[in-house]
Amino acid sequence: MRSHALSPGTNLLTVPAVAVDTETTGLDPRNARIIELAAVRIHRGHIVKDETFSCLVNPGIAVPEDSRRIHGIGTEDLVDAPGFDEAGRRLSAFIGQRLIIGYALGFDLALLEREFSRAGLPWPAPRGLDLRQLVRLAMPESAEHSLEGLAAKLGIAVTNRHRALPDAKLAARIYLRLVPLLRKRHIRLLGEAEVACRKLAPRVAEEAAAGWHALAPPPPSDPALLRIDSYPYRHIAADIMASPPLTVTPSQSLREVLAALTESQISSVFVRPDVPGASWGIITERDLLRAVAADPQGAFGRPAADIASFPLKTVQVSDFVYRAISRMNRWQFRHLGVADEDGNIVGALSARDLLRQRAQDAVALGDAIEEARTARALGEAWSRLTLVAEALVREEVDVRDIAAVISGELRDLTRRAAKIAEDEFRAAGRGRPPCPYCYLVLGSGGRGESLLALDQDNAIVFAEGEPDGEEDRWFAALAERVSTILDAAGVPFCAGGVMASKDAWRMSLERWRRRVGSWMGRLDPEDLLKADIFFDAAPVHGDLALGRTLLEESRHAAGKAPELIKFLALRASSFQSPLGWFGRLRSHEGRVDLKLGGLMPLFSTARVLALQNGLSERSTPARLEAARDRGALEPELAARLVDAHRILLEAILAQQLRDIRRGVPLSNRVAPGELQGEERDRLRWALRQVPDVANALGDPLA
């Protein structure tokens, strides 16, 4: 049992777990002996049917009749059973590094510790969650805490009670029913559940007095798990691709293809389509060798299309290198095309280009999201993000690159959730989308500046249809399912309702045009919030051209709407700095909200400058630097605001990683008391720069 490797940032839905149960000779853990052991594995939110452990154990003493009447196991049933030395080794191997789940788990662990000690086996105190504690967190109004009562309340059938394997299965089913209830109580991660359970002090004290085993606290992060080659997370495909790629037409002969490869000294060539809408293809050296081996005389006269592989596998020009690495690994390809956002092939990547960029499997996100087919699989992939973020911080990777990685995964998670929902609809007979549509990710996810305390900010634009019409109802149902999938995977529902499942964020293209047009005159505060978050949107799924059309039209119109710009500028300039007299940080309950008092004025100002000057850049630093290059922002001021933005992101991410390790719910609020002297000084400097957004925007009322 070595469950300490589990990350506190792991989603409860997907944490690798084992439900355990024991049958014993008595109810006092100080002298009872184990006579039956059982365990059931839980993987991706499912009980693994064929992965169970069940074993009778010979305790070397007679089984009391009172105990026999409960579980039906007598002394004669245990004569040929193994002793605990063998049974304990087998159980330990079965559990491995998984979290232990059980009802009255401290009782079972106390017995196991004593049995391990008697057998001379090592006892690493395992990490676990007790169902009795979880139900108090998930269902605080419930007075029913017995195993049978819980099962009945949760609608779970009970069979063959008081034998270890059926009880372990029952515990597993109850745990899986409690997870969504815990999520509604804002307990989503393993670390959060462990901390919340430890706060049930009276119950914990009672169990300790009865001789029960305390559940082990999470250990500090293991540095061995946090080693990572940071290069693939700091560079994108555009940084290392060969551009332009070497191409041939489908009709060119293999002799011409070979001549082109030899002259360019490369190992592959792309076959460009000769008709609109056709797929690109690829020919590699190996393809040529196979063709020549099969037909030595005639191969060189054959057209390229005869031996090319279609379609060409690609990554986006803005994809981080780690995605290209993992896709090559998954597809077992040595070459990839690089496409721009319009689908044009603009570059080539080879295994040779990526050879030195191998990201370590233990922390690489790779294409786990792309491969996911269920919400649970998405959650498992998403849980890796915390480990990657912590590893990149240790490697001193720029926090803006880390935020870009997180944002990219959020956009891909949303895209994949929409694809899963579409597949579910087709399987259920609800058909395909009734018209073209596009999913948009808004806010920090669209800007590429998300950190770990994020929620759902998304919208849908569809080609045609009226409110509550056939199309709208279909997309409303789809959006509800997508939001549920994202919530289960670890991205909570937006508390402000900025989700495509809400009418205000799901409209036809024409209605979106009218809505954006209404923002160009007088705005109320609610309109300001919508406009703010909308102008940072990024298309992620469906008809991306439809999404880009809406966004480009909207940004162009906003740049010519002085009333809108004025209101957005006023909003950007209206904030309360958390710096008080003599540079002291004003905190509430020991924390300072660095988003409200720091980041928000900066990214809002950068957004206004982008709209005013017709800038296409999306991230805050890129917008500020583009405004500087356009002459709309003083170079020295731009540099200070960019540095302040970076320092604030660093402070928030560092706090979030500390909070994850301690099971504290994530936010954008930082505890100044936890900062070292230099960190505190840097934070004060950054916050002193924020009021200069007024200089960047001028006088909005002029």
C-alpha positions in Angstrom: 0.0 0.0 0.0 1.9 3.0 -1.3 -0.8 5.7 -1.9 1.4 8.7 -1.1 2.1 9.3 -4.8 -1.5 10.6 -5.3 -1.6 14.3 -6.1 -4.0 16.4 -3.9 -5.1 18.1 -7.1 -6.6 14.8 -8.5 -10.3 14.9 -9.3 -12.3 12.7 -6.9 -14.2 11.3 -9.9 -11.0 10.0 -11.4 -8.7 9.3 -8.5 -7.3 5.7 -8.7 -9.0 4.1 -5.7 -9.7 0.8 -4.0 -12.7 0.1 -1.7 -11.7 -2.3 1.1 -13.5 -4.2 3.7 -12.7 -6.8 6.4 -14.5 -9.4 8.5 -13.1 -10.0 11.9 -13.3 -12.0 15.1 -14.6 -8.9 17.1 -15.4 -5.2 17.2 -12.5 -4.0 19.3 -9.6 -3.1 17.0 -7.1 -3.6 19.8 -7.6 -7.3 20.0 -9.8 -8.5 17.1 -8.2 -10.5 14.2 -8.9 -10.3 10.5 -10.5 -13.4 9.0 -11.5 -12.1 5.6 -10.1 -9.4 3.3 -11.6 -7.9 0.2 -11.0 -5.0 -2.2 -12.5 -3.6 -5.3 -10.7 -1.3 -7.8 -12.3 2.0 -9.0 -11.0 3.4 -12.3 -12.3 6.6 -14.0 -15.4 6.7 -11.8 -16.3 3.0 -12.5 -16.0 -0.2 -10.5 -13.7 -2.4 -12.4 -15.8 -5.6 -12.7 -12.9 -8.1 -13.1 -10.4 -6.4 -10.7 -11.4 -7.6 -7.3 -9.5 -9.2 -4.4 -11.1 -11.6 -1.9 -9.3 -13.8 0.6 -10.1 -15.7 3.8 -7.4 -15.5 6.4 -6.5 -18.0 9.1 -6.0 -15.9 12.3 -4.6 -18.8 14.3 -7.4 -18.5 16.9 -11.0 -19.7 17.2 -13.8 -17.5 15.8 -16.2 -16.5 18.5 -19.8 -17.6 18.0 -21.1 -14.0 18.3 -18.9 -13.0 15.3 -19.9 -16.1 13.4 -23.5 -15.2 13.6 -22.8 -11.9 11.9 -20.7 -13.0 9.0 -21.3 -16.7 8.8 -17.5 -17.6 8.9 -16.5 -20.2 11.4 -13.2 -21.6 12.6 -13.6 -24.7 10.4 -13.9 -22.5 7.3 -10.4 -21.0 7.9 -8.4 -24.2 8.4 -6.9 -24.2 4.8 -6.9 -20.4 4.5 -3.5 -18.6 4.3 -2.1 -16.7 7.2 -2.0 -12.9 7.1 1.7 -12.9 6.0 0.6 -14.2 2.6 -2.8 -12.5 2.5 -1.3 -9.1 3.5 1.3 -9.2 0.7 -1.4 -10.0 -1.8 -3.6 -7.2 -0.6 -0.8 -4.7 -0.6 0.1 -5.6 -4.2 -3.6 -5.3 -5.2 -3.9 -1.8 -3.7 -0.6 -0.4 -5.0 -0.6 3.4 -5.0 -4.4 3.8 -5.0 -6.5 5.7 -2.6 -8.3 3.5 0.0 -12.1 4.0 0.4 -14.1 2.3 3.1 -16.9 2.6 5.6 -15.6 3.1 9.1 -12.2 3.0 7.4 -10.2 3.8 10.6 -11.4 0.6 12.2 -10.2 -1.5 9.2 -6.9 0.3 9.0 -6.3 -0.2 12.8 -6.8 -3.9 12.3 -4.6 -4.0 9.2 -1.8 -2.1 10.9 -1.7 -4.6 13.8 -1.8 -7.6 11.4 1.0 -6.2 9.2 3.0 -5.7 12.4 2.4 -9.3 13.6 3.4 -10.7 10.2 6.6 -8.6 10.1 5.4 -6.7 7.0 6.1 -3.0 6.4 3.2 -0.7 7.1 3.2 2.6 5.2 0.2 4.5 6.6 -2.1 4.7 3.5 -4.2 7.7 2.4 -7.9 7.1 2.4 -11.4 8.5 2.7 -14.0 7.3 5.1 -17.5 7.1 3.8 -18.9 8.1 7.2 -17.0 11.4 7.0 -17.8 12.0 3.3 -21.5 11.6 3.8 -21.5 14.2 6.5 -19.9 16.6 4.0 -22.0 15.6 1.1 -25.4 15.2 2.9 -25.1 17.3 6.1 -28.9 17.2 6.5 -29.0 13.4 6.6 -29.3 11.7 10.0 -28.8 8.3 8.3 -25.1 7.2 8.4 -25.3 3.4 8.5 -24.1 1.5 5.5 -27.5 0.0 4.8 -29.2 3.3 5.4 -26.9 5.2 3.1 -27.4 2.6 0.4 -31.2 2.9 0.7 -31.1 6.8 0.7 -28.9 6.7 -2.5 -31.0 4.1 -4.2 -28.5 1.3 -4.1 -29.6 -2.3 -3.7 -28.0 -4.3 -0.9 -27.2 -8.0 -1.1 -25.2 -10.5 1.0 -24.2 -8.0 3.7 -21.5 -8.8 6.2 -19.2 -10.5 3.8 -16.1 -8.6 2.8 -16.4 -8.6 -1.0 -20.1 -7.6 -1.2 -19.5 -4.9 1.4 -16.4 -3.6 -0.5 -18.5 -3.3 -3.7 -21.3 -1.6 -1.8 -18.8 0.9 -0.4 -17.5 1.6 -3.9 -21.0 2.2 -5.2 -21.8 4.6 -2.3 -18.5 6.5 -2.9 -19.3 7.0 -6.6 -22.8 8.3 -5.7 -21.3 10.7 -3.2 -18.8 12.3 -5.5 -21.3 14.5 -7.5 -22.9 15.5 -4.2 -19.5 16.5 -2.9 -19.0 18.5 -6.1 -22.1 20.5 -5.4 -20.5 21.4 -2.0 -17.4 22.6 -3.8 -15.3 19.6 -2.8 -13.9 18.4 -6.1 -10.3 17.4 -5.4 -8.7 14.8 -3.3 -6.8 17.3 -1.2 -10.0 19.3 -0.6 -11.8 16.1 0.6 -9.0 15.2 2.9 -8.9 18.6 4.5 -12.7 18.8 4.9 -12.7 15.3 6.6 -10.0 16.3 9.0 -12.1 19.3 10.1 -14.7 16.9 11.5 -12.9 17.1 14.7 -15.4 15.5 17.2 -15.8 12.4 15.0 -12.1 12.1 14.5 -11.5 12.4 18.3 -14.1 9.7 19.0 -12.5 7.3 16.5 -9.1 7.9 18.0 -10.4 7.2 21.5 -11.8 3.9 20.2 -8.4 2.8 18.9 -9.1 3.5 15.2 -6.3 4.4 12.8 -6.0 8.0 11.8 -6.0 8.7 8.0 -2.6 9.8 6.8 -2.3 13.4 5.7 -1.1 14.1 2.2 2.7 14.2 1.9 4.6 17.1 0.5 5.1 17.0 -3.3 7.7 14.4 -4.4 10.3 16.3 -6.4 10.9 13.1 -8.4 7.4 13.5 -9.8 8.0 17.1 -10.8 11.0 16.7 -13.1 10.0 17.9 -16.5 11.7 18.9 -19.8 10.2 22.4 -20.0 11.1 23.2 -23.6 7.9 21.6 -25.1 5.8 23.8 -22.8 7.6 27.0 -23.7 7.7 26.7 -27.5 5.0 26.3 -30.1 5.1 24.5 -33.4 5.8 27.7 -35.3 9.1 28.0 -33.4 10.6 24.8 -34.8 8.7 23.9 -37.9 10.2 23.9 -41.4 8.5 26.5 -43.4 7.4 26.6 -46.1 7.0 22.8 -46.4 8.2 21.0 -49.5 5.1 20.0 -51.6 4.3 18.2 -54.8 1.1 17.7 -56.8 -0.7 14.4 -56.9 0.2 13.8 -60.5 4.0 14.3 -60.2 6.0 11.2 -60.6 7.9 9.4 -57.9 11.1 10.2 -59.8 10.3 13.9 -59.3 9.4 13.3 -55.6 12.8 11.5 -55.0 14.7 14.3 -56.8 12.9 16.9 -54.6 13.7 15.0 -51.4 17.4 14.5 -52.4 17.9 18.1 -53.3 16.3 19.4 -50.1 17.9 16.7 -47.9 14.7 16.0 -46.0 12.8 12.8 -45.4 9.2 13.7 -46.4 7.2 15.7 -48.9 3.6 16.8 -48.7 1.1 16.2 -51.5 -1.0 19.3 -52.0 -4.6 18.8 -53.2 -5.3 19.7 -56.9 -9.0 20.3 -56.3 -10.7 22.5 -53.6 -11.7 20.7 -50.4 -9.5 17.6 -51.1 -7.2 16.3 -48.4 -3.5 16.9 -48.2 -1.2 13.8 -48.2 2.3 12.8 -47.3 5.1 10.7 -48.9 8.1 9.7 -46.7 11.4 8.0 -47.6 9.9 4.7 -46.3 6.9 5.0 -48.7 9.3 5.4 -51.6 11.5 2.4 -50.5 8.4 0.2 -50.2 7.1 1.3 -53.6 10.5 0.6 -55.3 10.8 -2.8 -53.5 7.4 -3.8 -54.7 8.0 -2.7 -58.3 11.7 -1.9 -59.1 11.0 -1.2 -62.8 7.8 0.8 -62.8 7.8 2.6 -59.4 9.4 5.8 -60.5 6.9 6.5 -63.2 3.9 6.2 -60.8 2.1 9.4 -59.7 2.6 10.6 -56.2 -1.0 10.1 -55.3 -0.6 6.3 -55.7 1.7 5.9 -52.7 0.8 9.0 -50.6 -0.9 8.6 -47.2 -4.1 10.6 -46.8 -5.1 12.6 -44.9 -2.0 14.4 -43.6 -2.0 14.5 -39.8 -1.5 18.0 -38.5 -1.1 20.2 -35.5 -2.0 23.9 -35.3 0.7 26.5 -35.8 0.1 27.8 -32.2 0.1 24.3 -30.6 2.8 23.8 -28.0 5.5 21.4 -28.9 4.4 18.9 -26.2 1.2 18.3 -28.2 3.2 17.5 -31.4 5.4 15.1 -29.4 2.4 13.2 -27.9 0.5 13.0 -31.2 3.6 11.5 -32.9 3.8 9.0 -30.1 0.0 8.2 -30.2 -0.2 7.9 -34.0 3.2 6.3 -34.4 4.1 8.9 -37.1 7.4 10.5 -37.7 6.1 13.5 -39.6 3.3 16.1 -39.1 1.9 19.0 -41.0 1.5 22.4 -39.3 -1.8 24.2 -40.2 -2.8 27.8 -39.5 -6.2 28.6 -38.1 -7.7 28.7 -41.6 -6.5 25.1 -42.3 -3.7 26.1 -44.6 -0.6 23.9 -44.4 2.2 26.3 -43.5 5.0 24.1 -42.1 6.3 20.6 -41.4 7.6 18.8 -38.3 9.6 15.7 -38.2 10.6 13.3 -35.4 14.2 14.6 -35.8 12.9 18.1 -35.0 11.3 16.9 -31.8 13.9 14.3 -30.7 15.5 16.4 -28.1 12.1 17.7 -26.9 10.8 14.5 -25.3 8.5 15.4 -22.4 8.6 13.0 -19.5 5.6 10.7 -19.6 4.9 11.2 -15.8 3.9 14.8 -16.4 3.1 15.2 -20.1 -0.4 16.2 -20.8 0.0 15.0 -24.4 -3.2 14.0 -26.1 -5.0 12.5 -23.1 -7.8 15.0 -23.6 -8.0 14.2 -27.4 -8.2 10.5 -26.6 -10.9 10.9 -24.0 -14.3 9.4 -24.8 -16.1 10.1 -21.5 -16.4 12.9 -18.9 -14.5 10.6 -16.5 -11.6 10.2 -19.0 -11.5 14.0 -19.5 -11.4 14.4 -15.7 -8.4 12.1 -15.5 -6.6 14.0 -18.1 -7.4 17.4 -16.6 -6.1 16.2 -13.2 -2.6 16.1 -14.7 -2.6 19.8 -15.2 -1.8 20.7 -11.6 1.3 18.4 -11.7 2.4 19.9 -15.0 1.9 23.5 -13.7 3.9 22.7 -10.5 6.7 21.1 -12.5 6.9 24.1 -14.9 7.1 26.5 -12.0 10.0 24.5 -10.6 11.7 24.8 -14.0 11.3 28.6 -13.8 9.2 28.6 -16.9 7.6 32.1 -17.6 4.2 32.1 -15.9 2.7 33.5 -19.1 3.7 30.3 -20.9 2.2 28.2 -18.1 -1.0 30.2 -18.4 -1.0 29.7 -22.1 -0.6 25.9 -21.6 -3.5 25.9 -19.1 -5.7 28.0 -21.4 -4.9 25.8 -24.4 -5.9 22.7 -22.4 -9.1 24.4 -21.3 -10.0 25.3 -24.8 -9.2 21.7 -25.9 -11.2 20.3 -23.0 -14.2 22.4 -24.1 -13.8 21.3 -27.7 -13.6 17.6 -26.6 -16.6 17.9 -24.3 -18.6 19.3 -27.2 -17.5 16.4 -29.4 -18.4 13.8 -26.7 -21.8 15.4 -26.3 -22.4 15.4 -30.0 -21.5 11.7 -30.1 -23.9 11.0 -27.3 -26.7 12.8 -29.1 -26.2 10.7 -32.2 -26.0 7.5 -30.2 -29.3 8.5 -28.5 -31.0 9.2 -31.8 -31.1 12.9 -31.4 -29.2 13.5 -34.7 -26.5 15.8 -35.8 -26.4 19.6 -35.2 -29.3 21.1 -37.1 -27.1 23.8 -38.6 -23.5 24.9 -38.5 -22.4 26.3 -35.1 -19.3 27.3 -33.2 -18.4 26.9 -29.5 -16.5 29.9 -28.1 -14.3 30.0 -25.0 -14.5 33.5 -23.4 -12.5 35.5 -20.8 -9.1 34.4 -19.6 -9.3 31.1 -21.5 -9.8 33.0 -24.7 -7.0 35.4 -23.9 -4.6 32.5 -23.0 -4.2 33.7 -19.4 -6.1 31.1 -17.3 -4.5 29.8 -14.1 -5.8 26.9 -12.0 -8.8 28.7 -10.3 -11.0 28.7 -13.4 -14.6 28.0 -14.3 -16.7 27.7 -17.4 -16.9 30.8 -19.6 -18.3 29.9 -23.0 -20.8 30.7 -25.7 -22.4 29.3 -28.9 -23.1 31.0 -32.2 -25.2 29.0 -34.7 -25.9 29.8 -38.3 -29.7 30.3 -38.2 -32.7 29.9 -36.0 -35.1 31.8 -33.7 -35.1 31.8 -29.8 -36.7 28.6 -28.5 -36.9 27.3 -32.1 -35.8 23.9 -33.2 -32.2 24.9 -33.6 -32.0 26.8 -30.3 -33.5 23.9 -28.4 -31.1 21.4 -29.8 -28.1 23.6 -29.0 -29.5 24.4 -25.5 -29.6 20.6 -24.8 -26.1 20.2 -26.2 -24.8 23.1 -24.1 -26.4 21.6 -20.9 -24.6 18.4 -21.6 -21.3 20.1 -22.3 -21.5 22.1 -19.1 -22.2 18.9 -17.1 -19.3 17.1 -18.7 -16.9 20.0 -18.0 -18.1 20.3 -14.4 -17.5 16.5 -13.8 -14.1 16.8 -15.5 -13.0 19.5 -13.0 -14.1 22.9 -14.6 -16.9 24.2 -12.4 -20.1 25.8 -13.6 -19.7 29.6 -14.0 -21.3 31.2 -10.9 -22.2 34.2 -13.1 -24.0 32.0 -15.6 -21.6 32.8 -18.5 -22.3 29.5 -20.3 -23.8 28.5 -23.6 -26.5 26.7 -21.7 -27.9 30.1 -20.8 -30.0 32.0 -23.3 -27.9 35.1 -23.1 -24.8 33.2 -24.3 -26.4 31.0 -27.1 -27.8 32.8 -30.2 -27.9 32.7 -33.9 -25.4 34.8 -35.8 -28.0 37.4 -36.7 -29.1 37.7 -33.0 -25.5 38.0 -31.9 -25.0 40.8 -34.4 -28.0 42.6 -33.0 -26.9 42.0 -29.4 -23.4 43.3 -30.1 -24.9 46.2 -32.0 -27.0 47.1 -28.9 -23.7 47.4 -26.9 -22.6 50.3 -29.1 -24.9 52.8 -27.5 -25.7 53.3 -23.8 -24.7 50.3 -21.7 -25.9 49.1 -18.3 -23.5 47.3 -15.9 -24.7 43.9 -17.1 -24.0 44.8 -20.7 -20.5 46.0 -19.8 -19.7 42.6 -18.2 -20.9 40.7 -21.3 -19.0 43.0 -23.6 -15.9 42.7 -21.6 -15.8 38.9 -21.6 -17.1 38.5 -25.1 -14.3 40.5 -26.8 -11.7 38.0 -25.5 -13.5 35.0 -27.1 -11.7 32.2 -29.0 -13.5 29.7 -31.4 -12.7 26.2 -30.3 -15.2 23.7 -31.9 -17.5 23.4 -34.9 -17.5 25.8 -37.7 -14.6 28.0 -36.6 -15.0 30.3 -39.6 -18.5 31.1 -38.3 -17.1 32.1 -34.9 -14.3 34.1 -36.4 -16.8 36.0 -38.6 -18.8 37.0 -35.5 -15.7 38.1 -33.5 -14.1 40.0 -36.3 -17.2 41.9 -37.1 -17.8 42.6 -33.5 -14.3 43.9 -32.8 -14.3 46.0 -35.9 -17.7 47.6 -34.9 -16.5 48.2 -31.3 -13.4 50.1 -32.5 -15.8 52.6 -34.2 -18.1 52.9 -31.2 -16.8 55.7 -29.0 -19.6 55.3 -26.4 -18.7 51.6 -25.9 -15.0 52.4 -25.7 -15.7 55.1 -23.2 -17.7 52.8 -20.9 -15.1 50.0 -21.2 -12.3 52.5 -20.4 -14.3 53.7 -17.3 -14.7 50.2 -16.1 -11.0 49.4 -16.6 -10.1 52.5 -14.6 -12.6 51.9 -11.8 -11.0 49.7 -9.2 -9.8 49.8 -5.6 -6.1 49.1 -5.1 -5.3 46.7 -2.3 -2.3 48.9 -1.4 -3.0 51.1 1.6 -0.9 53.7 3.4 2.9 53.3 3.2 2.4 50.4 0.7 0.7 48.1 3.2 -1.4 45.3 1.6 -5.1 45.6 2.7 -6.4 42.1 3.2 -9.7 40.5 4.0 -9.6 37.3 6.1 -5.8 37.2 5.5 -6.0 37.4 1.7 -5.8 40.0 -1.1 -7.8 39.6 -4.3 -5.2 40.2 -6.9 -7.6 39.7 -9.8 -10.0 42.5 -8.8 -7.3 44.9 -7.6 -4.6 44.0 -10.1 -5.1 41.8 -13.1 -8.5 43.0 -14.1 -7.5 46.7 -14.6 -4.5 45.5 -16.7 -6.3 43.0 -19.0 -9.3 45.4 -19.3 -7.0 48.2 -20.3 -5.2 46.0 -22.9 -8.6 45.0 -24.3 -9.7 48.6 -24.7 -6.4 49.5 -26.5 -6.9 46.5 -28.8 -10.4 47.6 -29.7 -9.4 51.2 -30.2 -6.5 50.4 -32.4 -7.9 47.4 -34.4 -5.4 45.0 -32.9 -5.8 41.3 -33.5 -3.6 40.2 -30.5 -5.5 38.4 -27.8 -3.2 38.1 -24.7 -2.7 41.1 -22.4 1.1 41.4 -22.9 0.7 41.1 -26.7 -2.0 43.7 -26.8 0.1 46.1 -24.7 3.2 45.6 -26.8 1.2 45.9 -30.0 -0.4 49.2 -28.7 3.2 50.4 -28.0 4.3 49.5 -31.5 1.3 51.4 -32.9 2.3 54.5 -30.9 -0.8 54.3 -28.7 1.2 53.5 -25.5 4.4 54.9 -24.2 7.2 52.3 -24.4 8.2 52.7 -20.7 4.6 52.5 -19.5 4.0 49.4 -21.6 7.0 47.7 -20.2 6.0 48.4 -16.6 2.4 47.2 -17.2 3.6 44.0 -18.9 6.0 43.3 -16.0 3.3 44.0 -13.4 1.0 41.6 -15.2 3.6 38.8 -15.1 4.4 39.4 -11.4 0.7 39.3 -10.4 0.2 36.0 -12.4 3.2 34.5 -10.6 1.9 35.4 -7.2 -1.5 34.0 -7.9 -0.2 30.7 -9.4 2.2 30.2 -6.5 -0.6 30.6 -4.0 -2.9 28.3 -6.0 -0.2 25.5 -5.9 0.2 26.0 -2.2 -3.5 25.8 -1.7 -3.8 22.7 -3.8 -1.2 20.9 -1.6 -3.1 21.9 1.5 -6.6 21.2 0.2 -7.7 24.8 0.3 -10.3 25.8 -2.4 -8.7 27.7 -5.3 -9.2 31.4 -5.9 -7.3 34.5 -7.1 -6.7 35.6 -3.5 -3.2 35.6 -2.2 -2.1 35.4 1.5 0.5 38.2 2.0 1.6 36.5 5.2 2.9 33.5 3.3 5.2 35.6 1.0 8.9 36.0 1.6 10.3 39.5 1.8 11.4 39.8 -1.8 8.2 38.3 -3.1 6.2 40.8 -1.0 8.3 43.7 -2.4 7.8 42.6 -6.0 4.1 42.3 -5.4 3.9 45.8 -4.0 5.8 47.1 -7.0 3.4 45.4 -9.4 0.4 46.8 -7.6 1.9 50.3 -7.6 2.0 50.2 -11.5 -1.7 49.3 -11.9 -3.1 52.8 -11.3 -1.1 53.9 -14.4 -3.8 52.3 -16.6 -5.4 55.7 -16.3 -2.4 57.1 -18.2 -2.7 54.4 -20.8 -6.4 55.1 -21.5 -6.3 58.9 -21.1 -9.5 60.6 -19.8 -12.5 58.4 -20.8 -14.8 61.3 -20.0 -13.1 63.8 -22.3 
